[in-house]
């Protein structure tokens, strides 16, 4: 979990944020919670966000991937997609998350793929499919984010 990882962003997104002096990898990361859980974002664009998370360290008492851990991965990926859709003048705030857990995972990595269901001016909704290493669906989630204008106090927490 301690290895360094570089998220891949479309060049136009990198250019937009670089012009504002914003550290794009820090802004579009999993944050402190995601870091503790080992979430890695491996691909990010408004059309598709992909991330992974280890099962180990994120289990419930029966040794299965905790449903809340799947929810963290899903909200992280959907939020990144929503932020990228909104652009540098908006921030994305999750307002609705639902998760259906289809099967348990006991080991390895799970991979989440977030794709847009709706991308509007004031909201964005993403479906997130989380699968195990055998490409079996573990969880299906849907996240809706409110897109609101950036305020001066909205700097990311360090």
Chimera marker file (.cmm) of the C-alpha trace (Angstrom):
<marker_set name="trace">
<marker id="1" x="0.000" y="0.000" z="0.000" r="1" g="1" b="0" radius="0.5"/>
<marker id="2" x="2.913" y="2.374" z="0.476" r="1" g="1" b="0" radius="0.5"/>
<marker id="3" x="3.982" y="2.448" z="-3.165" r="1" g="1" b="0" radius="0.5"/>
<marker id="4" x="3.833" y="5.707" z="-5.100" r="1" g="1" b="0" radius="0.5"/>
<marker id="5" x="1.225" y="5.941" z="-7.805" r="1" g="1" b="0" radius="0.5"/>
<marker id="6" x="0.547" y="8.523" z="-10.490" r="1" g="1" b="0" radius="0.5"/>
<marker id="7" x="-3.036" y="9.048" z="-11.660" r="1" g="1" b="0" radius="0.5"/>
<marker id="8" x="-3.470" y="9.480" z="-15.412" r="1" g="1" b="0" radius="0.5"/>
<marker id="9" x="-5.417" y="12.621" z="-16.370" r="1" g="1" b="0" radius="0.5"/>
<marker id="10" x="-6.373" y="13.960" z="-19.801" r="1" g="1" b="0" radius="0.5"/>
<marker id="11" x="-3.864" y="16.612" z="-20.904" r="1" g="1" b="0" radius="0.5"/>
<marker id="12" x="-6.522" y="19.349" z="-21.143" r="1" g="1" b="0" radius="0.5"/>
<marker id="13" x="-7.411" y="18.760" z="-17.477" r="1" g="1" b="0" radius="0.5"/>
<marker id="14" x="-3.765" y="18.941" z="-16.420" r="1" g="1" b="0" radius="0.5"/>
<marker id="15" x="-3.351" y="22.195" z="-18.369" r="1" g="1" b="0" radius="0.5"/>
<marker id="16" x="-6.514" y="23.765" z="-16.902" r="1" g="1" b="0" radius="0.5"/>
<marker id="17" x="-5.463" y="23.170" z="-13.295" r="1" g="1" b="0" radius="0.5"/>
<marker id="18" x="-1.776" y="23.924" z="-13.857" r="1" g="1" b="0" radius="0.5"/>
<marker id="19" x="-2.779" y="27.389" z="-15.101" r="1" g="1" b="0" radius="0.5"/>
<marker id="20" x="-4.468" y="27.939" z="-11.723" r="1" g="1" b="0" radius="0.5"/>
<marker id="21" x="-1.444" y="26.696" z="-9.764" r="1" g="1" b="0" radius="0.5"/>
<marker id="22" x="-3.419" y="23.719" z="-8.396" r="1" g="1" b="0" radius="0.5"/>
<marker id="23" x="-1.768" y="20.419" z="-7.421" r="1" g="1" b="0" radius="0.5"/>
<marker id="24" x="-4.016" y="18.157" z="-9.492" r="1" g="1" b="0" radius="0.5"/>
<marker id="25" x="-2.953" y="14.782" z="-7.998" r="1" g="1" b="0" radius="0.5"/>
<marker id="26" x="-3.605" y="16.082" z="-4.466" r="1" g="1" b="0" radius="0.5"/>
<marker id="27" x="-6.944" y="17.648" z="-5.416" r="1" g="1" b="0" radius="0.5"/>
<marker id="28" x="-8.232" y="14.531" z="-7.182" r="1" g="1" b="0" radius="0.5"/>
<marker id="29" x="-7.031" y="11.987" z="-4.657" r="1" g="1" b="0" radius="0.5"/>
<marker id="30" x="-8.882" y="9.692" z="-2.327" r="1" g="1" b="0" radius="0.5"/>
<marker id="31" x="-8.101" y="12.041" z="0.583" r="1" g="1" b="0" radius="0.5"/>
<marker id="32" x="-7.000" y="10.995" z="4.056" r="1" g="1" b="0" radius="0.5"/>
<marker id="33" x="-9.643" y="8.277" z="4.455" r="1" g="1" b="0" radius="0.5"/>
<marker id="34" x="-8.912" y="6.791" z="1.039" r="1" g="1" b="0" radius="0.5"/>
<marker id="35" x="-5.192" y="6.846" z="1.779" r="1" g="1" b="0" radius="0.5"/>
<marker id="36" x="-5.701" y="4.923" z="5.040" r="1" g="1" b="0" radius="0.5"/>
<marker id="37" x="-7.803" y="2.389" z="3.119" r="1" g="1" b="0" radius="0.5"/>
<marker id="38" x="-5.276" y="1.988" z="0.303" r="1" g="1" b="0" radius="0.5"/>
<marker id="39" x="-7.469" y="3.502" z="-2.445" r="1" g="1" b="0" radius="0.5"/>
<marker id="40" x="-5.514" y="4.220" z="-5.624" r="1" g="1" b="0" radius="0.5"/>
<marker id="41" x="-7.011" y="6.165" z="-8.522" r="1" g="1" b="0" radius="0.5"/>
<marker id="42" x="-5.456" y="4.778" z="-11.691" r="1" g="1" b="0" radius="0.5"/>
<marker id="43" x="-7.421" y="6.585" z="-14.409" r="1" g="1" b="0" radius="0.5"/>
<marker id="44" x="-9.503" y="9.742" z="-14.240" r="1" g="1" b="0" radius="0.5"/>
<marker id="45" x="-11.601" y="11.633" z="-16.775" r="1" g="1" b="0" radius="0.5"/>
<marker id="46" x="-15.194" y="12.907" z="-16.735" r="1" g="1" b="0" radius="0.5"/>
<marker id="47" x="-16.176" y="9.838" z="-18.799" r="1" g="1" b="0" radius="0.5"/>
<marker id="48" x="-14.488" y="7.146" z="-16.679" r="1" g="1" b="0" radius="0.5"/>
<marker id="49" x="-12.740" y="6.932" z="-13.328" r="1" g="1" b="0" radius="0.5"/>
<marker id="50" x="-10.972" y="3.718" z="-12.274" r="1" g="1" b="0" radius="0.5"/>
<marker id="51" x="-9.569" y="2.940" z="-8.856" r="1" g="1" b="0" radius="0.5"/>
<marker id="52" x="-8.461" y="0.002" z="-6.749" r="1" g="1" b="0" radius="0.5"/>
<marker id="53" x="-8.542" y="-0.864" z="-3.066" r="1" g="1" b="0" radius="0.5"/>
<marker id="54" x="-7.111" y="-3.851" z="-1.170" r="1" g="1" b="0" radius="0.5"/>
<marker id="55" x="-9.509" y="-6.134" z="0.638" r="1" g="1" b="0" radius="0.5"/>
<marker id="56" x="-6.946" y="-6.724" z="3.390" r="1" g="1" b="0" radius="0.5"/>
<marker id="57" x="-7.355" y="-4.114" z="6.114" r="1" g="1" b="0" radius="0.5"/>
<marker id="58" x="-10.870" y="-3.229" z="4.904" r="1" g="1" b="0" radius="0.5"/>
<marker id="59" x="-12.850" y="-6.210" z="6.190" r="1" g="1" b="0" radius="0.5"/>
<marker id="60" x="-15.673" y="-6.735" z="8.658" r="1" g="1" b="0" radius="0.5"/>
<marker id="61" x="-15.501" y="-9.315" z="11.498" r="1" g="1" b="0" radius="0.5"/>
<marker id="62" x="-16.276" y="-12.273" z="9.181" r="1" g="1" b="0" radius="0.5"/>
<marker id="63" x="-13.263" y="-11.515" z="7.011" r="1" g="1" b="0" radius="0.5"/>
<marker id="64" x="-15.281" y="-10.139" z="4.090" r="1" g="1" b="0" radius="0.5"/>
<marker id="65" x="-14.786" y="-6.771" z="2.426" r="1" g="1" b="0" radius="0.5"/>
<marker id="66" x="-16.729" y="-4.287" z="4.544" r="1" g="1" b="0" radius="0.5"/>
<marker id="67" x="-19.711" y="-2.734" z="2.766" r="1" g="1" b="0" radius="0.5"/>
<marker id="68" x="-18.640" y="0.656" z="4.085" r="1" g="1" b="0" radius="0.5"/>
<marker id="69" x="-15.253" y="0.191" z="2.407" r="1" g="1" b="0" radius="0.5"/>
<marker id="70" x="-17.010" y="-0.421" z="-0.915" r="1" g="1" b="0" radius="0.5"/>
<marker id="71" x="-19.016" y="2.747" z="-0.263" r="1" g="1" b="0" radius="0.5"/>
<marker id="72" x="-15.796" y="4.740" z="0.319" r="1" g="1" b="0" radius="0.5"/>
<marker id="73" x="-14.332" y="3.478" z="-2.958" r="1" g="1" b="0" radius="0.5"/>
<marker id="74" x="-17.573" y="4.213" z="-4.823" r="1" g="1" b="0" radius="0.5"/>
<marker id="75" x="-17.974" y="7.727" z="-3.421" r="1" g="1" b="0" radius="0.5"/>
<marker id="76" x="-14.329" y="8.527" z="-4.101" r="1" g="1" b="0" radius="0.5"/>
<marker id="77" x="-14.528" y="7.479" z="-7.755" r="1" g="1" b="0" radius="0.5"/>
<marker id="78" x="-17.902" y="9.116" z="-8.405" r="1" g="1" b="0" radius="0.5"/>
<marker id="79" x="-16.756" y="12.322" z="-6.721" r="1" g="1" b="0" radius="0.5"/>
<marker id="80" x="-13.599" y="12.506" z="-8.826" r="1" g="1" b="0" radius="0.5"/>
<marker id="81" x="-15.669" y="12.065" z="-11.998" r="1" g="1" b="0" radius="0.5"/>
<marker id="82" x="-18.093" y="14.742" z="-10.823" r="1" g="1" b="0" radius="0.5"/>
<marker id="83" x="-15.242" y="17.144" z="-9.996" r="1" g="1" b="0" radius="0.5"/>
<marker id="84" x="-13.708" y="16.614" z="-13.416" r="1" g="1" b="0" radius="0.5"/>
<marker id="85" x="-17.084" y="17.163" z="-15.082" r="1" g="1" b="0" radius="0.5"/>
<marker id="86" x="-17.691" y="20.350" z="-13.080" r="1" g="1" b="0" radius="0.5"/>
<marker id="87" x="-14.286" y="21.786" z="-13.938" r="1" g="1" b="0" radius="0.5"/>
<marker id="88" x="-12.117" y="24.117" z="-11.924" r="1" g="1" b="0" radius="0.5"/>
<marker id="89" x="-14.921" y="26.578" z="-11.140" r="1" g="1" b="0" radius="0.5"/>
<marker id="90" x="-17.073" y="23.970" z="-9.312" r="1" g="1" b="0" radius="0.5"/>
<marker id="91" x="-16.734" y="21.603" z="-6.392" r="1" g="1" b="0" radius="0.5"/>
<marker id="92" x="-18.616" y="18.332" z="-6.132" r="1" g="1" b="0" radius="0.5"/>
<marker id="93" x="-20.461" y="17.486" z="-2.916" r="1" g="1" b="0" radius="0.5"/>
<marker id="94" x="-22.038" y="14.058" z="-2.553" r="1" g="1" b="0" radius="0.5"/>
<marker id="95" x="-25.759" y="14.231" z="-1.772" r="1" g="1" b="0" radius="0.5"/>
<marker id="96" x="-26.910" y="10.642" z="-2.394" r="1" g="1" b="0" radius="0.5"/>
<marker id="97" x="-25.052" y="7.334" z="-2.347" r="1" g="1" b="0" radius="0.5"/>
<marker id="98" x="-26.596" y="3.898" z="-2.570" r="1" g="1" b="0" radius="0.5"/>
<marker id="99" x="-24.822" y="0.576" z="-2.750" r="1" g="1" b="0" radius="0.5"/>
<marker id="100" x="-26.012" y="-2.929" z="-3.518" r="1" g="1" b="0" radius="0.5"/>
<marker id="101" x="-23.599" y="-5.618" z="-2.346" r="1" g="1" b="0" radius="0.5"/>
<marker id="102" x="-23.721" y="-8.686" z="-4.585" r="1" g="1" b="0" radius="0.5"/>
<marker id="103" x="-20.995" y="-10.964" z="-3.232" r="1" g="1" b="0" radius="0.5"/>
<marker id="104" x="-18.206" y="-11.015" z="-0.682" r="1" g="1" b="0" radius="0.5"/>
<marker id="105" x="-14.493" y="-10.621" z="-1.290" r="1" g="1" b="0" radius="0.5"/>
<marker id="106" x="-11.912" y="-12.074" z="1.124" r="1" g="1" b="0" radius="0.5"/>
<marker id="107" x="-8.575" y="-11.153" z="-0.452" r="1" g="1" b="0" radius="0.5"/>
<marker id="108" x="-6.809" y="-9.361" z="-3.252" r="1" g="1" b="0" radius="0.5"/>
<marker id="109" x="-7.787" y="-6.058" z="-4.834" r="1" g="1" b="0" radius="0.5"/>
<marker id="110" x="-11.176" y="-4.800" z="-5.831" r="1" g="1" b="0" radius="0.5"/>
<marker id="111" x="-11.472" y="-2.440" z="-8.789" r="1" g="1" b="0" radius="0.5"/>
<marker id="112" x="-14.114" y="0.226" z="-9.170" r="1" g="1" b="0" radius="0.5"/>
<marker id="113" x="-15.139" y="1.808" z="-12.463" r="1" g="1" b="0" radius="0.5"/>
<marker id="114" x="-17.289" y="4.940" z="-12.376" r="1" g="1" b="0" radius="0.5"/>
<marker id="115" x="-19.191" y="6.001" z="-15.489" r="1" g="1" b="0" radius="0.5"/>
<marker id="116" x="-21.641" y="8.896" z="-15.832" r="1" g="1" b="0" radius="0.5"/>
<marker id="117" x="-25.380" y="8.388" z="-15.796" r="1" g="1" b="0" radius="0.5"/>
<marker id="118" x="-26.144" y="12.133" z="-15.865" r="1" g="1" b="0" radius="0.5"/>
<marker id="119" x="-23.857" y="15.151" z="-16.158" r="1" g="1" b="0" radius="0.5"/>
<marker id="120" x="-25.718" y="18.425" z="-15.793" r="1" g="1" b="0" radius="0.5"/>
<marker id="121" x="-24.959" y="21.986" z="-14.740" r="1" g="1" b="0" radius="0.5"/>
<marker id="122" x="-25.849" y="21.536" z="-11.078" r="1" g="1" b="0" radius="0.5"/>
<marker id="123" x="-25.661" y="17.764" z="-10.485" r="1" g="1" b="0" radius="0.5"/>
<marker id="124" x="-23.719" y="14.766" z="-11.724" r="1" g="1" b="0" radius="0.5"/>
<marker id="125" x="-24.642" y="11.108" z="-11.187" r="1" g="1" b="0" radius="0.5"/>
<marker id="126" x="-22.229" y="8.210" z="-11.645" r="1" g="1" b="0" radius="0.5"/>
<marker id="127" x="-22.719" y="4.454" z="-11.563" r="1" g="1" b="0" radius="0.5"/>
<marker id="128" x="-19.819" y="2.657" z="-9.937" r="1" g="1" b="0" radius="0.5"/>
<marker id="129" x="-19.241" y="-1.061" z="-10.498" r="1" g="1" b="0" radius="0.5"/>
<marker id="130" x="-16.818" y="-2.725" z="-8.086" r="1" g="1" b="0" radius="0.5"/>
<marker id="131" x="-15.384" y="-6.099" z="-9.123" r="1" g="1" b="0" radius="0.5"/>
<marker id="132" x="-12.967" y="-8.616" z="-7.651" r="1" g="1" b="0" radius="0.5"/>
<marker id="133" x="-9.821" y="-9.941" z="-9.330" r="1" g="1" b="0" radius="0.5"/>
<marker id="134" x="-11.868" y="-12.605" z="-11.131" r="1" g="1" b="0" radius="0.5"/>
<marker id="135" x="-14.002" y="-9.801" z="-12.649" r="1" g="1" b="0" radius="0.5"/>
<marker id="136" x="-17.015" y="-10.816" z="-10.543" r="1" g="1" b="0" radius="0.5"/>
<marker id="137" x="-19.267" y="-7.933" z="-9.505" r="1" g="1" b="0" radius="0.5"/>
<marker id="138" x="-18.971" y="-7.297" z="-5.773" r="1" g="1" b="0" radius="0.5"/>
<marker id="139" x="-20.991" y="-4.083" z="-5.537" r="1" g="1" b="0" radius="0.5"/>
<marker id="140" x="-23.002" y="-1.697" z="-7.703" r="1" g="1" b="0" radius="0.5"/>
<marker id="141" x="-23.318" y="1.866" z="-6.458" r="1" g="1" b="0" radius="0.5"/>
<marker id="142" x="-24.820" y="5.129" z="-7.636" r="1" g="1" b="0" radius="0.5"/>
<marker id="143" x="-23.584" y="8.538" z="-6.465" r="1" g="1" b="0" radius="0.5"/>
<marker id="144" x="-25.179" y="11.910" z="-7.117" r="1" g="1" b="0" radius="0.5"/>
<marker id="145" x="-23.119" y="15.022" z="-6.442" r="1" g="1" b="0" radius="0.5"/>
<marker id="146" x="-24.223" y="18.625" z="-6.237" r="1" g="1" b="0" radius="0.5"/>
<marker id="147" x="-21.965" y="20.865" z="-8.327" r="1" g="1" b="0" radius="0.5"/>
<marker id="148" x="-21.605" y="24.230" z="-6.671" r="1" g="1" b="0" radius="0.5"/>
<marker id="149" x="-19.461" y="27.263" z="-7.353" r="1" g="1" b="0" radius="0.5"/>
<marker id="150" x="-16.050" y="27.376" z="-5.693" r="1" g="1" b="0" radius="0.5"/>
<marker id="151" x="-15.900" y="29.741" z="-2.710" r="1" g="1" b="0" radius="0.5"/>
<marker id="152" x="-12.680" y="31.295" z="-1.343" r="1" g="1" b="0" radius="0.5"/>
<marker id="153" x="-12.717" y="28.939" z="1.687" r="1" g="1" b="0" radius="0.5"/>
<marker id="154" x="-12.985" y="25.764" z="-0.418" r="1" g="1" b="0" radius="0.5"/>
<marker id="155" x="-9.264" y="24.949" z="-0.495" r="1" g="1" b="0" radius="0.5"/>
<marker id="156" x="-8.614" y="21.208" z="-0.103" r="1" g="1" b="0" radius="0.5"/>
<marker id="157" x="-7.569" y="20.083" z="3.377" r="1" g="1" b="0" radius="0.5"/>
<marker id="158" x="-3.852" y="19.393" z="3.649" r="1" g="1" b="0" radius="0.5"/>
<link id1="1" id2="2" r="1" g="1" b="0" radius="0.2"/>
<link id1="2" id2="3" r="1" g="1" b="0" radius="0.2"/>
<link id1="3" id2="4" r="1" g="1" b="0" radius="0.2"/>
<link id1="4" id2="5" r="1" g="1" b="0" radius="0.2"/>
<link id1="5" id2="6" r="1" g="1" b="0" radius="0.2"/>
<link id1="6" id2="7" r="1" g="1" b="0" radius="0.2"/>
<link id1="7" id2="8" r="1" g="1" b="0" radius="0.2"/>
<link id1="8" id2="9" r="1" g="1" b="0" radius="0.2"/>
<link id1="9" id2="10" r="1" g="1" b="0" radius="0.2"/>
<link id1="10" id2="11" r="1" g="1" b="0" radius="0.2"/>
<link id1="11" id2="12" r="1" g="1" b="0" radius="0.2"/>
<link id1="12" id2="13" r="1" g="1" b="0" radius="0.2"/>
<link id1="13" id2="14" r="1" g="1" b="0" radius="0.2"/>
<link id1="14" id2="15" r="1" g="1" b="0" radius="0.2"/>
<link id1="15" id2="16" r="1" g="1" b="0" radius="0.2"/>
<link id1="16" id2="17" r="1" g="1" b="0" radius="0.2"/>
<link id1="17" id2="18" r="1" g="1" b="0" radius="0.2"/>
<link id1="18" id2="19" r="1" g="1" b="0" radius="0.2"/>
<link id1="19" id2="20" r="1" g="1" b="0" radius="0.2"/>
<link id1="20" id2="21" r="1" g="1" b="0" radius="0.2"/>
<link id1="21" id2="22" r="1" g="1" b="0" radius="0.2"/>
<link id1="22" id2="23" r="1" g="1" b="0" radius="0.2"/>
<link id1="23" id2="24" r="1" g="1" b="0" radius="0.2"/>
<link id1="24" id2="25" r="1" g="1" b="0" radius="0.2"/>
<link id1="25" id2="26" r="1" g="1" b="0" radius="0.2"/>
<link id1="26" id2="27" r="1" g="1" b="0" radius="0.2"/>
<link id1="27" id2="28" r="1" g="1" b="0" radius="0.2"/>
<link id1="28" id2="29" r="1" g="1" b="0" radius="0.2"/>
<link id1="29" id2="30" r="1" g="1" b="0" radius="0.2"/>
<link id1="30" id2="31" r="1" g="1" b="0" radius="0.2"/>
<link id1="31" id2="32" r="1" g="1" b="0" radius="0.2"/>
<link id1="32" id2="33" r="1" g="1" b="0" radius="0.2"/>
<link id1="33" id2="34" r="1" g="1" b="0" radius="0.2"/>
<link id1="34" id2="35" r="1" g="1" b="0" radius="0.2"/>
<link id1="35" id2="36" r="1" g="1" b="0" radius="0.2"/>
<link id1="36" id2="37" r="1" g="1" b="0" radius="0.2"/>
<link id1="37" id2="38" r="1" g="1" b="0" radius="0.2"/>
<link id1="38" id2="39" r="1" g="1" b="0" radius="0.2"/>
<link id1="39" id2="40" r="1" g="1" b="0" radius="0.2"/>
<link id1="40" id2="41" r="1" g="1" b="0" radius="0.2"/>
<link id1="41" id2="42" r="1" g="1" b="0" radius="0.2"/>
<link id1="42" id2="43" r="1" g="1" b="0" radius="0.2"/>
<link id1="43" id2="44" r="1" g="1" b="0" radius="0.2"/>
<link id1="44" id2="45" r="1" g="1" b="0" radius="0.2"/>
<link id1="45" id2="46" r="1" g="1" b="0" radius="0.2"/>
<link id1="46" id2="47" r="1" g="1" b="0" radius="0.2"/>
<link id1="47" id2="48" r="1" g="1" b="0" radius="0.2"/>
<link id1="48" id2="49" r="1" g="1" b="0" radius="0.2"/>
<link id1="49" id2="50" r="1" g="1" b="0" radius="0.2"/>
<link id1="50" id2="51" r="1" g="1" b="0" radius="0.2"/>
<link id1="51" id2="52" r="1" g="1" b="0" radius="0.2"/>
<link id1="52" id2="53" r="1" g="1" b="0" radius="0.2"/>
<link id1="53" id2="54" r="1" g="1" b="0" radius="0.2"/>
<link id1="54" id2="55" r="1" g="1" b="0" radius="0.2"/>
<link id1="55" id2="56" r="1" g="1" b="0" radius="0.2"/>
<link id1="56" id2="57" r="1" g="1" b="0" radius="0.2"/>
<link id1="57" id2="58" r="1" g="1" b="0" radius="0.2"/>
<link id1="58" id2="59" r="1" g="1" b="0" radius="0.2"/>
<link id1="59" id2="60" r="1" g="1" b="0" radius="0.2"/>
<link id1="60" id2="61" r="1" g="1" b="0" radius="0.2"/>
<link id1="61" id2="62" r="1" g="1" b="0" radius="0.2"/>
<link id1="62" id2="63" r="1" g="1" b="0" radius="0.2"/>
<link id1="63" id2="64" r="1" g="1" b="0" radius="0.2"/>
<link id1="64" id2="65" r="1" g="1" b="0" radius="0.2"/>
<link id1="65" id2="66" r="1" g="1" b="0" radius="0.2"/>
<link id1="66" id2="67" r="1" g="1" b="0" radius="0.2"/>
<link id1="67" id2="68" r="1" g="1" b="0" radius="0.2"/>
<link id1="68" id2="69" r="1" g="1" b="0" radius="0.2"/>
<link id1="69" id2="70" r="1" g="1" b="0" radius="0.2"/>
<link id1="70" id2="71" r="1" g="1" b="0" radius="0.2"/>
<link id1="71" id2="72" r="1" g="1" b="0" radius="0.2"/>
<link id1="72" id2="73" r="1" g="1" b="0" radius="0.2"/>
<link id1="73" id2="74" r="1" g="1" b="0" radius="0.2"/>
<link id1="74" id2="75" r="1" g="1" b="0" radius="0.2"/>
<link id1="75" id2="76" r="1" g="1" b="0" radius="0.2"/>
<link id1="76" id2="77" r="1" g="1" b="0" radius="0.2"/>
<link id1="77" id2="78" r="1" g="1" b="0" radius="0.2"/>
<link id1="78" id2="79" r="1" g="1" b="0" radius="0.2"/>
<link id1="79" id2="80" r="1" g="1" b="0" radius="0.2"/>
<link id1="80" id2="81" r="1" g="1" b="0" radius="0.2"/>
<link id1="81" id2="82" r="1" g="1" b="0" radius="0.2"/>
<link id1="82" id2="83" r="1" g="1" b="0" radius="0.2"/>
<link id1="83" id2="84" r="1" g="1" b="0" radius="0.2"/>
<link id1="84" id2="85" r="1" g="1" b="0" radius="0.2"/>
<link id1="85" id2="86" r="1" g="1" b="0" radius="0.2"/>
<link id1="86" id2="87" r="1" g="1" b="0" radius="0.2"/>
<link id1="87" id2="88" r="1" g="1" b="0" radius="0.2"/>
<link id1="88" id2="89" r="1" g="1" b="0" radius="0.2"/>
<link id1="89" id2="90" r="1" g="1" b="0" radius="0.2"/>
<link id1="90" id2="91" r="1" g="1" b="0" radius="0.2"/>
<link id1="91" id2="92" r="1" g="1" b="0" radius="0.2"/>
<link id1="92" id2="93" r="1" g="1" b="0" radius="0.2"/>
<link id1="93" id2="94" r="1" g="1" b="0" radius="0.2"/>
<link id1="94" id2="95" r="1" g="1" b="0" radius="0.2"/>
<link id1="95" id2="96" r="1" g="1" b="0" radius="0.2"/>
<link id1="96" id2="97" r="1" g="1" b="0" radius="0.2"/>
<link id1="97" id2="98" r="1" g="1" b="0" radius="0.2"/>
<link id1="98" id2="99" r="1" g="1" b="0" radius="0.2"/>
<link id1="99" id2="100" r="1" g="1" b="0" radius="0.2"/>
<link id1="100" id2="101" r="1" g="1" b="0" radius="0.2"/>
<link id1="101" id2="102" r="1" g="1" b="0" radius="0.2"/>
<link id1="102" id2="103" r="1" g="1" b="0" radius="0.2"/>
<link id1="103" id2="104" r="1" g="1" b="0" radius="0.2"/>
<link id1="104" id2="105" r="1" g="1" b="0" radius="0.2"/>
<link id1="105" id2="106" r="1" g="1" b="0" radius="0.2"/>
<link id1="106" id2="107" r="1" g="1" b="0" radius="0.2"/>
<link id1="107" id2="108" r="1" g="1" b="0" radius="0.2"/>
<link id1="108" id2="109" r="1" g="1" b="0" radius="0.2"/>
<link id1="109" id2="110" r="1" g="1" b="0" radius="0.2"/>
<link id1="110" id2="111" r="1" g="1" b="0" radius="0.2"/>
<link id1="111" id2="112" r="1" g="1" b="0" radius="0.2"/>
<link id1="112" id2="113" r="1" g="1" b="0" radius="0.2"/>
<link id1="113" id2="114" r="1" g="1" b="0" radius="0.2"/>
<link id1="114" id2="115" r="1" g="1" b="0" radius="0.2"/>
<link id1="115" id2="116" r="1" g="1" b="0" radius="0.2"/>
<link id1="116" id2="117" r="1" g="1" b="0" radius="0.2"/>
<link id1="117" id2="118" r="1" g="1" b="0" radius="0.2"/>
<link id1="118" id2="119" r="1" g="1" b="0" radius="0.2"/>
<link id1="119" id2="120" r="1" g="1" b="0" radius="0.2"/>
<link id1="120" id2="121" r="1" g="1" b="0" radius="0.2"/>
<link id1="121" id2="122" r="1" g="1" b="0" radius="0.2"/>
<link id1="122" id2="123" r="1" g="1" b="0" radius="0.2"/>
<link id1="123" id2="124" r="1" g="1" b="0" radius="0.2"/>
<link id1="124" id2="125" r="1" g="1" b="0" radius="0.2"/>
<link id1="125" id2="126" r="1" g="1" b="0" radius="0.2"/>
<link id1="126" id2="127" r="1" g="1" b="0" radius="0.2"/>
<link id1="127" id2="128" r="1" g="1" b="0" radius="0.2"/>
<link id1="128" id2="129" r="1" g="1" b="0" radius="0.2"/>
<link id1="129" id2="130" r="1" g="1" b="0" radius="0.2"/>
<link id1="130" id2="131" r="1" g="1" b="0" radius="0.2"/>
<link id1="131" id2="132" r="1" g="1" b="0" radius="0.2"/>
<link id1="132" id2="133" r="1" g="1" b="0" radius="0.2"/>
<link id1="133" id2="134" r="1" g="1" b="0" radius="0.2"/>
<link id1="134" id2="135" r="1" g="1" b="0" radius="0.2"/>
<link id1="135" id2="136" r="1" g="1" b="0" radius="0.2"/>
<link id1="136" id2="137" r="1" g="1" b="0" radius="0.2"/>
<link id1="137" id2="138" r="1" g="1" b="0" radius="0.2"/>
<link id1="138" id2="139" r="1" g="1" b="0" radius="0.2"/>
<link id1="139" id2="140" r="1" g="1" b="0" radius="0.2"/>
<link id1="140" id2="141" r="1" g="1" b="0" radius="0.2"/>
<link id1="141" id2="142" r="1" g="1" b="0" radius="0.2"/>
<link id1="142" id2="143" r="1" g="1" b="0" radius="0.2"/>
<link id1="143" id2="144" r="1" g="1" b="0" radius="0.2"/>
<link id1="144" id2="145" r="1" g="1" b="0" radius="0.2"/>
<link id1="145" id2="146" r="1" g="1" b="0" radius="0.2"/>
<link id1="146" id2="147" r="1" g="1" b="0" radius="0.2"/>
<link id1="147" id2="148" r="1" g="1" b="0" radius="0.2"/>
<link id1="148" id2="149" r="1" g="1" b="0" radius="0.2"/>
<link id1="149" id2="150" r="1" g="1" b="0" radius="0.2"/>
<link id1="150" id2="151" r="1" g="1" b="0" radius="0.2"/>
<link id1="151" id2="152" r="1" g="1" b="0" radius="0.2"/>
<link id1="152" id2="153" r="1" g="1" b="0" radius="0.2"/>
<link id1="153" id2="154" r="1" g="1" b="0" radius="0.2"/>
<link id1="154" id2="155" r="1" g="1" b="0" radius="0.2"/>
<link id1="155" id2="156" r="1" g="1" b="0" radius="0.2"/>
<link id1="156" id2="157" r="1" g="1" b="0" radius="0.2"/>
<link id1="157" id2="158" r="1" g="1" b="0" radius="0.2"/>
</marker_set>
